[in-house]
């Protein structure tokens, strides 16, 4: 709508310089969690805030978190 502030954000997981897509199936989720088990990866979130006229300001920023999973056992992964 006109005159509204718009806030948008998205998050990606990066392992070994590759963006991991959101798993579409249970099998893909298990494969992803298995690939992250016992390793570090990055979680990157980008945010954009846009204000309406007459200011038309846009603010963009991102944050990167390094996350390390302990070694996960298959029953834990399947439960998750």
PDB file of N, CA, C and O in Angstrom:
ATOM      1  N   UNK A   1       0.829  -1.188   0.000  1.00  0.00           N
ATOM      2  CA  UNK A   1       0.000   0.000   0.000  1.00  0.00           C
ATOM      3  C   UNK A   1       0.868   1.243   0.000  1.00  0.00           C
ATOM      4  O   UNK A   1       1.991   1.234   0.504  1.00  0.00           O
ATOM      5  N   UNK A   2       0.349   2.284  -0.556  1.00  0.00           N
ATOM      6  CA  UNK A   2       1.058   3.552  -0.610  1.00  0.00           C
ATOM      7  C   UNK A   2       1.220   4.122   0.800  1.00  0.00           C
ATOM      8  O   UNK A   2       0.305   4.045   1.620  1.00  0.00           O
ATOM      9  N   UNK A   3       2.378   4.686   1.063  1.00  0.00           N
ATOM     10  CA  UNK A   3       2.631   5.324   2.343  1.00  0.00           C
ATOM     11  C   UNK A   3       3.063   4.385   3.452  1.00  0.00           C
ATOM     12  O   UNK A   3       3.196   4.814   4.599  1.00  0.00           O
ATOM     13  N   UNK A   4       3.284   3.122   3.145  1.00  0.00           N
ATOM     14  CA  UNK A   4       3.667   2.139   4.155  1.00  0.00           C
ATOM     15  C   UNK A   4       5.170   1.883   4.121  1.00  0.00           C
ATOM     16  O   UNK A   4       5.790   1.896   3.058  1.00  0.00           O
ATOM     17  N   UNK A   5       5.742   1.653   5.290  1.00  0.00           N
ATOM     18  CA  UNK A   5       7.126   1.220   5.380  1.00  0.00           C
ATOM     19  C   UNK A   5       7.169  -0.264   5.015  1.00  0.00           C
ATOM     20  O   UNK A   5       6.307  -1.040   5.430  1.00  0.00           O
ATOM     21  N   UNK A   6       8.170  -0.645   4.243  1.00  0.00           N
ATOM     22  CA  UNK A   6       8.323  -2.041   3.841  1.00  0.00           C
ATOM     23  C   UNK A   6       9.588  -2.587   4.495  1.00  0.00           C
ATOM     24  O   UNK A   6      10.664  -1.998   4.391  1.00  0.00           O
ATOM     25  N   UNK A   7       9.436  -3.728   5.175  1.00  0.00           N
ATOM     26  CA  UNK A   7      10.579  -4.407   5.789  1.00  0.00           C
ATOM     27  C   UNK A   7      10.634  -5.811   5.188  1.00  0.00           C
ATOM     28  O   UNK A   7       9.656  -6.558   5.222  1.00  0.00           O
ATOM     29  N   UNK A   8      11.795  -6.148   4.640  1.00  0.00           N
ATOM     30  CA  UNK A   8      11.974  -7.472   4.039  1.00  0.00           C
ATOM     31  C   UNK A   8      13.265  -8.074   4.574  1.00  0.00           C
ATOM     32  O   UNK A   8      14.241  -7.364   4.817  1.00  0.00           O
ATOM     33  N   UNK A   9      13.260  -9.383   4.752  1.00  0.00           N
ATOM     34  CA  UNK A   9      14.454 -10.069   5.241  1.00  0.00           C
ATOM     35  C   UNK A   9      14.493 -11.479   4.674  1.00  0.00           C
ATOM     36  O   UNK A   9      13.461 -12.071   4.358  1.00  0.00           O
ATOM     37  N   UNK A  10      15.695 -11.997   4.555  1.00  0.00           N
ATOM     38  CA  UNK A  10      15.857 -13.379   4.131  1.00  0.00           C
ATOM     39  C   UNK A  10      17.136 -13.915   4.748  1.00  0.00           C
ATOM     40  O   UNK A  10      18.071 -13.163   5.025  1.00  0.00           O
ATOM     41  N   UNK A  11      17.167 -15.222   4.960  1.00  0.00           N
ATOM     42  CA  UNK A  11      18.304 -15.870   5.596  1.00  0.00           C
ATOM     43  C   UNK A  11      18.758 -17.037   4.734  1.00  0.00           C
ATOM     44  O   UNK A  11      17.942 -17.764   4.168  1.00  0.00           O
ATOM     45  N   UNK A  12      20.073 -17.205   4.643  1.00  0.00           N
ATOM     46  CA  UNK A  12      20.645 -18.357   3.942  1.00  0.00           C
ATOM     47  C   UNK A  12      21.682 -19.018   4.841  1.00  0.00           C
ATOM     48  O   UNK A  12      22.273 -18.386   5.716  1.00  0.00           O
ATOM     49  N   UNK A  13      21.881 -20.296   4.598  1.00  0.00           N
ATOM     50  CA  UNK A  13      22.927 -21.055   5.280  1.00  0.00           C
ATOM     51  C   UNK A  13      24.010 -21.338   4.247  1.00  0.00           C
ATOM     52  O   UNK A  13      23.722 -21.783   3.136  1.00  0.00           O
ATOM     53  N   UNK A  14      25.262 -21.074   4.625  1.00  0.00           N
ATOM     54  CA  UNK A  14      26.392 -21.265   3.713  1.00  0.00           C
ATOM     55  C   UNK A  14      27.382 -22.243   4.344  1.00  0.00           C
ATOM     56  O   UNK A  14      27.828 -22.053   5.475  1.00  0.00           O
ATOM     57  N   UNK A  15      27.711 -23.281   3.598  1.00  0.00           N
ATOM     58  CA  UNK A  15      28.713 -24.257   4.026  1.00  0.00           C
ATOM     59  C   UNK A  15      29.710 -24.420   2.897  1.00  0.00           C
ATOM     60  O   UNK A  15      29.328 -24.682   1.756  1.00  0.00           O
ATOM     61  N   UNK A  16      30.975 -24.268   3.209  1.00  0.00           N
ATOM     62  CA  UNK A  16      32.037 -24.413   2.198  1.00  0.00           C
ATOM     63  C   UNK A  16      31.779 -23.512   0.992  1.00  0.00           C
ATOM     64  O   UNK A  16      31.938 -23.940  -0.151  1.00  0.00           O
ATOM     65  N   UNK A  17      31.387 -22.282   1.244  1.00  0.00           N
ATOM     66  CA  UNK A  17      31.149 -21.263   0.213  1.00  0.00           C
ATOM     67  C   UNK A  17      29.973 -21.583  -0.706  1.00  0.00           C
ATOM     68  O   UNK A  17      29.852 -20.994  -1.780  1.00  0.00           O
ATOM     69  N   UNK A  18      29.104 -22.511  -0.294  1.00  0.00           N
ATOM     70  CA  UNK A  18      27.920 -22.860  -1.092  1.00  0.00           C
ATOM     71  C   UNK A  18      26.663 -22.581  -0.275  1.00  0.00           C
ATOM     72  O   UNK A  18      26.577 -22.951   0.896  1.00  0.00           O
ATOM     73  N   UNK A  19      25.688 -21.921  -0.906  1.00  0.00           N
ATOM     74  CA  UNK A  19      24.400 -21.680  -0.258  1.00  0.00           C
ATOM     75  C   UNK A  19      23.605 -22.974  -0.259  1.00  0.00           C
ATOM     76  O   UNK A  19      23.445 -23.616  -1.297  1.00  0.00           O
ATOM     77  N   UNK A  20      23.108 -23.350   0.907  1.00  0.00           N
ATOM     78  CA  UNK A  20      22.275 -24.546   1.022  1.00  0.00           C
ATOM     79  C   UNK A  20      20.819 -24.137   0.882  1.00  0.00           C
ATOM     80  O   UNK A  20      20.326 -23.295   1.633  1.00  0.00           O
ATOM     81  N   UNK A  21      20.150 -24.723  -0.061  1.00  0.00           N
ATOM     82  CA  UNK A  21      18.729 -24.434  -0.257  1.00  0.00           C
ATOM     83  C   UNK A  21      17.906 -25.070   0.851  1.00  0.00           C
ATOM     84  O   UNK A  21      18.317 -26.058   1.459  1.00  0.00           O
ATOM     85  N   UNK A  22      16.746 -24.493   1.103  1.00  0.00           N
ATOM     86  CA  UNK A  22      15.836 -25.061   2.094  1.00  0.00           C
ATOM     87  C   UNK A  22      15.432 -26.449   1.615  1.00  0.00           C
ATOM     88  O   UNK A  22      15.019 -26.615   0.467  1.00  0.00           O
ATOM     89  N   UNK A  23      15.548 -27.446   2.488  1.00  0.00           N
ATOM     90  CA  UNK A  23      15.179 -28.798   2.053  1.00  0.00           C
ATOM     91  C   UNK A  23      13.695 -28.892   1.730  1.00  0.00           C
ATOM     92  O   UNK A  23      12.852 -28.325   2.425  1.00  0.00           O
ATOM     93  N   UNK A  24      13.401 -29.614   0.668  1.00  0.00           N
ATOM     94  CA  UNK A  24      12.019 -29.750   0.234  1.00  0.00           C
ATOM     95  C   UNK A  24      11.348 -31.015   0.729  1.00  0.00           C
ATOM     96  O   UNK A  24      10.125 -31.148   0.695  1.00  0.00           O
ATOM     97  N   UNK A  25      12.175 -31.942   1.188  1.00  0.00           N
ATOM     98  CA  UNK A  25      11.636 -33.217   1.669  1.00  0.00           C
ATOM     99  C   UNK A  25      12.326 -33.597   2.971  1.00  0.00           C
ATOM    100  O   UNK A  25      13.347 -33.018   3.341  1.00  0.00           O
ATOM    101  N   UNK A  26      11.762 -34.564   3.648  1.00  0.00           N
ATOM    102  CA  UNK A  26      12.384 -35.064   4.879  1.00  0.00           C
ATOM    103  C   UNK A  26      13.764 -35.639   4.578  1.00  0.00           C
ATOM    104  O   UNK A  26      14.709 -35.424   5.337  1.00  0.00           O
ATOM    105  N   UNK A  27      13.881 -36.365   3.480  1.00  0.00           N
ATOM    106  CA  UNK A  27      15.165 -36.954   3.079  1.00  0.00           C
ATOM    107  C   UNK A  27      16.214 -35.855   2.875  1.00  0.00           C
ATOM    108  O   UNK A  27      17.347 -35.987   3.337  1.00  0.00           O
ATOM    109  N   UNK A  28      15.842 -34.776   2.188  1.00  0.00           N
ATOM    110  CA  UNK A  28      16.776 -33.669   1.966  1.00  0.00           C
ATOM    111  C   UNK A  28      17.158 -32.989   3.281  1.00  0.00           C
ATOM    112  O   UNK A  28      18.299 -32.563   3.454  1.00  0.00           O
ATOM    113  N   UNK A  29      16.202 -32.890   4.207  1.00  0.00           N
ATOM    114  CA  UNK A  29      16.490 -32.285   5.516  1.00  0.00           C
ATOM    115  C   UNK A  29      17.496 -33.139   6.287  1.00  0.00           C
ATOM    116  O   UNK A  29      18.416 -32.612   6.912  1.00  0.00           O
ATOM    117  N   UNK A  30      17.316 -34.451   6.240  1.00  0.00           N
ATOM    118  CA  UNK A  30      18.257 -35.351   6.914  1.00  0.00           C
ATOM    119  C   UNK A  30      19.636 -35.237   6.287  1.00  0.00           C
ATOM    120  O   UNK A  30      20.640 -35.206   6.998  1.00  0.00           O
ATOM    121  N   UNK A  31      19.695 -35.175   4.967  1.00  0.00           N
ATOM    122  CA  UNK A  31      20.980 -35.022   4.277  1.00  0.00           C
ATOM    123  C   UNK A  31      21.659 -33.704   4.660  1.00  0.00           C
ATOM    124  O   UNK A  31      22.869 -33.670   4.880  1.00  0.00           O
ATOM    125  N   UNK A  32      20.880 -32.621   4.741  1.00  0.00           N
ATOM    126  CA  UNK A  32      21.453 -31.326   5.092  1.00  0.00           C
ATOM    127  C   UNK A  32      21.997 -31.345   6.516  1.00  0.00           C
ATOM    128  O   UNK A  32      23.136 -30.941   6.750  1.00  0.00           O
ATOM    129  N   UNK A  33      21.200 -31.806   7.459  1.00  0.00           N
ATOM    130  CA  UNK A  33      21.654 -31.841   8.849  1.00  0.00           C
ATOM    131  C   UNK A  33      22.858 -32.761   9.020  1.00  0.00           C
ATOM    132  O   UNK A  33      23.757 -32.465   9.808  1.00  0.00           O
ATOM    133  N   UNK A  34      22.883 -33.862   8.295  1.00  0.00           N
ATOM    134  CA  UNK A  34      24.034 -34.757   8.336  1.00  0.00           C
ATOM    135  C   UNK A  34      25.284 -34.041   7.814  1.00  0.00           C
ATOM    136  O   UNK A  34      26.374 -34.216   8.359  1.00  0.00           O
ATOM    137  N   UNK A  35      25.127 -33.242   6.767  1.00  0.00           N
ATOM    138  CA  UNK A  35      26.277 -32.523   6.190  1.00  0.00           C
ATOM    139  C   UNK A  35      26.781 -31.415   7.116  1.00  0.00           C
ATOM    140  O   UNK A  35      27.941 -31.013   7.026  1.00  0.00           O
ATOM    141  N   UNK A  36      25.916 -30.921   8.004  1.00  0.00           N
ATOM    142  CA  UNK A  36      26.309 -29.872   8.944  1.00  0.00           C
ATOM    143  C   UNK A  36      26.835 -30.439  10.260  1.00  0.00           C
ATOM    144  O   UNK A  36      27.489 -29.731  11.025  1.00  0.00           O
ATOM    145  N   UNK A  37      26.554 -31.693  10.520  1.00  0.00           N
ATOM    146  CA  UNK A  37      26.928 -32.331  11.776  1.00  0.00           C
ATOM    147  C   UNK A  37      28.433 -32.301  11.997  1.00  0.00           C
ATOM    148  O   UNK A  37      29.209 -32.723  11.139  1.00  0.00           O
ATOM    149  N   UNK A  38      28.838 -31.792  13.173  1.00  0.00           N
ATOM    150  CA  UNK A  38      30.255 -31.753  13.522  1.00  0.00           C
ATOM    151  C   UNK A  38      31.059 -30.716  12.777  1.00  0.00           C
ATOM    152  O   UNK A  38      32.289 -30.763  12.793  1.00  0.00           O
ATOM    153  N   UNK A  39      30.393 -29.773  12.119  1.00  0.00           N
ATOM    154  CA  UNK A  39      31.077 -28.781  11.287  1.00  0.00           C
ATOM    155  C   UNK A  39      30.568 -27.383  11.592  1.00  0.00           C
ATOM    156  O   UNK A  39      29.563 -27.195  12.279  1.00  0.00           O
ATOM    157  N   UNK A  40      31.290 -26.414  11.061  1.00  0.00           N
ATOM    158  CA  UNK A  40      30.872 -25.016  11.161  1.00  0.00           C
ATOM    159  C   UNK A  40      30.293 -24.558   9.831  1.00  0.00           C
ATOM    160  O   UNK A  40      30.670 -25.044   8.765  1.00  0.00           O
ATOM    161  N   UNK A  41      29.370 -23.613   9.923  1.00  0.00           N
ATOM    162  CA  UNK A  41      28.786 -23.004   8.733  1.00  0.00           C
ATOM    163  C   UNK A  41      28.390 -21.577   9.089  1.00  0.00           C
ATOM    164  O   UNK A  41      28.475 -21.177  10.250  1.00  0.00           O
ATOM    165  N   UNK A  42      27.965 -20.820   8.107  1.00  0.00           N
ATOM    166  CA  UNK A  42      27.549 -19.447   8.334  1.00  0.00           C
ATOM    167  C   UNK A  42      26.051 -19.322   8.064  1.00  0.00           C
ATOM    168  O   UNK A  42      25.499 -19.958   7.166  1.00  0.00           O
ATOM    169  N   UNK A  43      25.418 -18.480   8.877  1.00  0.00           N
ATOM    170  CA  UNK A  43      24.016 -18.134   8.683  1.00  0.00           C
ATOM    171  C   UNK A  43      23.994 -16.634   8.399  1.00  0.00           C
ATOM    172  O   UNK A  43      24.382 -15.831   9.247  1.00  0.00           O
ATOM    173  N   UNK A  44      23.542 -16.263   7.206  1.00  0.00           N
ATOM    174  CA  UNK A  44      23.573 -14.868   6.772  1.00  0.00           C
ATOM    175  C   UNK A  44      22.140 -14.377   6.601  1.00  0.00           C
ATOM    176  O   UNK A  44      21.340 -14.988   5.893  1.00  0.00           O
ATOM    177  N   UNK A  45      21.834 -13.272   7.257  1.00  0.00           N
ATOM    178  CA  UNK A  45      20.512 -12.661   7.142  1.00  0.00           C
ATOM    179  C   UNK A  45      20.673 -11.257   6.580  1.00  0.00           C
ATOM    180  O   UNK A  45      21.447 -10.455   7.102  1.00  0.00           O
ATOM    181  N   UNK A  46      19.944 -10.968   5.521  1.00  0.00           N
ATOM    182  CA  UNK A  46      19.920  -9.637   4.926  1.00  0.00           C
ATOM    183  C   UNK A  46      18.579  -8.986   5.191  1.00  0.00           C
ATOM    184  O   UNK A  46      17.539  -9.642   5.145  1.00  0.00           O
ATOM    185  N   UNK A  47      18.608  -7.690   5.469  1.00  0.00           N
ATOM    186  CA  UNK A  47      17.390  -6.940   5.776  1.00  0.00           C
ATOM    187  C   UNK A  47      17.368  -5.673   4.942  1.00  0.00           C
ATOM    188  O   UNK A  47      18.403  -5.036   4.744  1.00  0.00           O
ATOM    189  N   UNK A  48      16.200  -5.308   4.457  1.00  0.00           N
ATOM    190  CA  UNK A  48      16.001  -4.048   3.732  1.00  0.00           C
ATOM    191  C   UNK A  48      14.761  -3.370   4.306  1.00  0.00           C
ATOM    192  O   UNK A  48      13.705  -3.986   4.448  1.00  0.00           O
ATOM    193  N   UNK A  49      14.914  -2.088   4.633  1.00  0.00           N
ATOM    194  CA  UNK A  49      13.805  -1.285   5.132  1.00  0.00           C
ATOM    195  C   UNK A  49      13.652  -0.101   4.191  1.00  0.00           C
ATOM    196  O   UNK A  49      14.599   0.657   3.988  1.00  0.00           O
ATOM    197  N   UNK A  50      12.476   0.062   3.622  1.00  0.00           N
ATOM    198  CA  UNK A  50      12.205   1.162   2.693  1.00  0.00           C
ATOM    199  C   UNK A  50      11.049   1.989   3.219  1.00  0.00           C
ATOM    200  O   UNK A  50       9.998   1.456   3.574  1.00  0.00           O
ATOM    201  N   UNK A  51      11.253   3.296   3.267  1.00  0.00           N
ATOM    202  CA  UNK A  51      10.191   4.187   3.733  1.00  0.00           C
ATOM    203  C   UNK A  51       9.533   4.866   2.534  1.00  0.00           C
ATOM    204  O   UNK A  51      10.137   4.975   1.467  1.00  0.00           O
ATOM    205  N   UNK A  52       8.304   5.316   2.713  1.00  0.00           N
ATOM    206  CA  UNK A  52       7.552   5.916   1.602  1.00  0.00           C
ATOM    207  C   UNK A  52       8.010   7.344   1.304  1.00  0.00           C
ATOM    208  O   UNK A  52       8.813   7.928   2.031  1.00  0.00           O
ATOM    209  N   UNK A  53       7.476   7.877   0.222  1.00  0.00           N
ATOM    210  CA  UNK A  53       7.690   9.285  -0.121  1.00  0.00           C
ATOM    211  C   UNK A  53       7.191  10.137   1.030  1.00  0.00           C
ATOM    212  O   UNK A  53       6.294   9.681   1.741  1.00  0.00           O
ATOM    213  N   UNK A  54       7.681  11.296   1.262  1.00  0.00           N
ATOM    214  CA  UNK A  54       8.663  12.020   0.459  1.00  0.00           C
ATOM    215  C   UNK A  54      10.104  11.668   0.801  1.00  0.00           C
ATOM    216  O   UNK A  54      11.021  12.166   0.148  1.00  0.00           O
ATOM    217  N   UNK A  55      10.337  10.813   1.820  1.00  0.00           N
ATOM    218  CA  UNK A  55      11.712  10.548   2.258  1.00  0.00           C
ATOM    219  C   UNK A  55      12.427   9.541   1.372  1.00  0.00           C
ATOM    220  O   UNK A  55      13.603   9.711   1.053  1.00  0.00           O
ATOM    221  N   UNK A  56      11.727   8.512   0.982  1.00  0.00           N
ATOM    222  CA  UNK A  56      12.265   7.458   0.115  1.00  0.00           C
ATOM    223  C   UNK A  56      13.635   6.969   0.604  1.00  0.00           C
ATOM    224  O   UNK A  56      14.584   6.852  -0.172  1.00  0.00           O
ATOM    225  N   UNK A  57      13.708   6.699   1.860  1.00  0.00           N
ATOM    226  CA  UNK A  57      14.955   6.178   2.416  1.00  0.00           C
ATOM    227  C   UNK A  57      14.957   4.659   2.324  1.00  0.00           C
ATOM    228  O   UNK A  57      13.935   4.002   2.521  1.00  0.00           O
ATOM    229  N   UNK A  58      16.114   4.130   2.024  1.00  0.00           N
ATOM    230  CA  UNK A  58      16.288   2.681   1.996  1.00  0.00           C
ATOM    231  C   UNK A  58      17.500   2.349   2.856  1.00  0.00           C
ATOM    232  O   UNK A  58      18.577   2.920   2.681  1.00  0.00           O
ATOM    233  N   UNK A  59      17.314   1.442   3.763  1.00  0.00           N
ATOM    234  CA  UNK A  59      18.403   0.986   4.623  1.00  0.00           C
ATOM    235  C   UNK A  59      18.553  -0.505   4.398  1.00  0.00           C
ATOM    236  O   UNK A  59      17.585  -1.258   4.504  1.00  0.00           O
ATOM    237  N   UNK A  60      19.777  -0.931   4.087  1.00  0.00           N
ATOM    238  CA  UNK A  60      20.056  -2.343   3.874  1.00  0.00           C
ATOM    239  C   UNK A  60      21.211  -2.744   4.783  1.00  0.00           C
ATOM    240  O   UNK A  60      22.170  -1.992   4.958  1.00  0.00           O
ATOM    241  N   UNK A  61      21.105  -3.923   5.353  1.00  0.00           N
ATOM    242  CA  UNK A  61      22.215  -4.426   6.157  1.00  0.00           C
ATOM    243  C   UNK A  61      22.116  -5.946   6.222  1.00  0.00           C
ATOM    244  O   UNK A  61      21.088  -6.543   5.904  1.00  0.00           O
ATOM    245  N   UNK A  62      23.218  -6.541   6.643  1.00  0.00           N
ATOM    246  CA  UNK A  62      23.256  -7.986   6.787  1.00  0.00           C
ATOM    247  C   UNK A  62      24.028  -8.331   8.043  1.00  0.00           C
ATOM    248  O   UNK A  62      24.798  -7.525   8.565  1.00  0.00           O
ATOM    249  N   UNK A  63      23.807  -9.530   8.509  1.00  0.00           N
ATOM    250  CA  UNK A  63      24.530 -10.029   9.665  1.00  0.00           C
ATOM    251  C   UNK A  63      24.937 -11.459   9.375  1.00  0.00           C
ATOM    252  O   UNK A  63      24.176 -12.230   8.791  1.00  0.00           O
ATOM    253  N   UNK A  64      26.140 -11.802   9.789  1.00  0.00           N
ATOM    254  CA  UNK A  64      26.661 -13.152   9.567  1.00  0.00           C
ATOM    255  C   UNK A  64      26.957 -13.772  10.931  1.00  0.00           C
ATOM    256  O   UNK A  64      27.670 -13.192  11.750  1.00  0.00           O
ATOM    257  N   UNK A  65      26.404 -14.946  11.154  1.00  0.00           N
ATOM    258  CA  UNK A  65      26.686 -15.692  12.379  1.00  0.00           C
ATOM    259  C   UNK A  65      27.403 -16.980  11.997  1.00  0.00           C
ATOM    260  O   UNK A  65      26.982 -17.688  11.082  1.00  0.00           O
ATOM    261  N   UNK A  66      28.471 -17.272  12.692  1.00  0.00           N
ATOM    262  CA  UNK A  66      29.139 -18.557  12.514  1.00  0.00           C
ATOM    263  C   UNK A  66      28.549 -19.528  13.519  1.00  0.00           C
ATOM    264  O   UNK A  66      28.465 -19.236  14.712  1.00  0.00           O
ATOM    265  N   UNK A  67      28.144 -20.685  13.021  1.00  0.00           N
ATOM    266  CA  UNK A  67      27.483 -21.688  13.847  1.00  0.00           C
ATOM    267  C   UNK A  67      28.256 -22.994  13.733  1.00  0.00           C
ATOM    268  O   UNK A  67      28.627 -23.411  12.636  1.00  0.00           O
ATOM    269  N   UNK A  68      28.494 -23.632  14.859  1.00  0.00           N
ATOM    270  CA  UNK A  68      29.152 -24.935  14.855  1.00  0.00           C
ATOM    271  C   UNK A  68      28.223 -25.946  15.496  1.00  0.00           C
ATOM    272  O   UNK A  68      27.784 -25.780  16.634  1.00  0.00           O
ATOM    273  N   UNK A  69      27.934 -26.996  14.744  1.00  0.00           N
ATOM    274  CA  UNK A  69      27.125 -28.096  15.264  1.00  0.00           C
ATOM    275  C   UNK A  69      28.064 -29.119  15.901  1.00  0.00           C
ATOM    276  O   UNK A  69      29.136 -29.404  15.366  1.00  0.00           O
ATOM    277  N   UNK A  70      27.666 -29.653  17.015  1.00  0.00           N
ATOM    278  CA  UNK A  70      28.387 -30.813  17.530  1.00  0.00           C
ATOM    279  C   UNK A  70      28.041 -31.991  16.625  1.00  0.00           C
ATOM    280  O   UNK A  70      27.133 -31.893  15.800  1.00  0.00           O
ATOM    281  N   UNK A  71      28.741 -33.075  16.772  1.00  0.00           N
ATOM    282  CA  UNK A  71      28.443 -34.268  15.992  1.00  0.00           C
ATOM    283  C   UNK A  71      27.064 -34.782  16.411  1.00  0.00           C
ATOM    284  O   UNK A  71      26.832 -35.077  17.584  1.00  0.00           O
ATOM    285  N   UNK A  72      26.164 -34.885  15.450  1.00  0.00           N
ATOM    286  CA  UNK A  72      24.801 -35.337  15.710  1.00  0.00           C
ATOM    287  C   UNK A  72      24.652 -36.804  15.336  1.00  0.00           C
ATOM    288  O   UNK A  72      25.184 -37.265  14.325  1.00  0.00           O
ATOM    289  N   UNK A  73      23.929 -37.514  16.159  1.00  0.00           N
ATOM    290  CA  UNK A  73      23.636 -38.911  15.864  1.00  0.00           C
ATOM    291  C   UNK A  73      22.395 -38.972  14.967  1.00  0.00           C
ATOM    292  O   UNK A  73      21.534 -38.094  15.030  1.00  0.00           O
ATOM    293  N   UNK A  74      22.310 -40.005  14.141  1.00  0.00           N
ATOM    294  CA  UNK A  74      21.189 -40.135  13.205  1.00  0.00           C
ATOM    295  C   UNK A  74      19.824 -40.070  13.908  1.00  0.00           C
ATOM    296  O   UNK A  74      18.927 -39.402  13.393  1.00  0.00           O
ATOM    297  N   UNK A  75      19.624 -40.729  15.055  1.00  0.00           N
ATOM    298  CA  UNK A  75      18.310 -40.606  15.716  1.00  0.00           C
ATOM    299  C   UNK A  75      17.968 -39.158  16.089  1.00  0.00           C
ATOM    300  O   UNK A  75      16.802 -38.769  16.031  1.00  0.00           O
ATOM    301  N   UNK A  76      18.970 -38.357  16.471  1.00  0.00           N
ATOM    302  CA  UNK A  76      18.729 -36.948  16.782  1.00  0.00           C
ATOM    303  C   UNK A  76      18.298 -36.188  15.532  1.00  0.00           C
ATOM    304  O   UNK A  76      17.361 -35.389  15.562  1.00  0.00           O
ATOM    305  N   UNK A  77      18.998 -36.453  14.441  1.00  0.00           N
ATOM    306  CA  UNK A  77      18.678 -35.790  13.171  1.00  0.00           C
ATOM    307  C   UNK A  77      17.273 -36.172  12.713  1.00  0.00           C
ATOM    308  O   UNK A  77      16.501 -35.312  12.289  1.00  0.00           O
ATOM    309  N   UNK A  78      16.949 -37.434  12.796  1.00  0.00           N
ATOM    310  CA  UNK A  78      15.623 -37.895  12.366  1.00  0.00           C
ATOM    311  C   UNK A  78      14.522 -37.323  13.267  1.00  0.00           C
ATOM    312  O   UNK A  78      13.422 -37.041  12.790  1.00  0.00           O
ATOM    313  N   UNK A  79      14.803 -37.153  14.547  1.00  0.00           N
ATOM    314  CA  UNK A  79      13.810 -36.584  15.464  1.00  0.00           C
ATOM    315  C   UNK A  79      13.580 -35.122  15.158  1.00  0.00           C
ATOM    316  O   UNK A  79      12.449 -34.640  15.227  1.00  0.00           O
ATOM    317  N   UNK A  80      14.645 -34.411  14.821  1.00  0.00           N
ATOM    318  CA  UNK A  80      14.549 -32.975  14.550  1.00  0.00           C
ATOM    319  C   UNK A  80      13.697 -32.732  13.324  1.00  0.00           C
ATOM    320  O   UNK A  80      13.495 -31.583  12.931  1.00  0.00           O
TER     321      UNK A  80
END
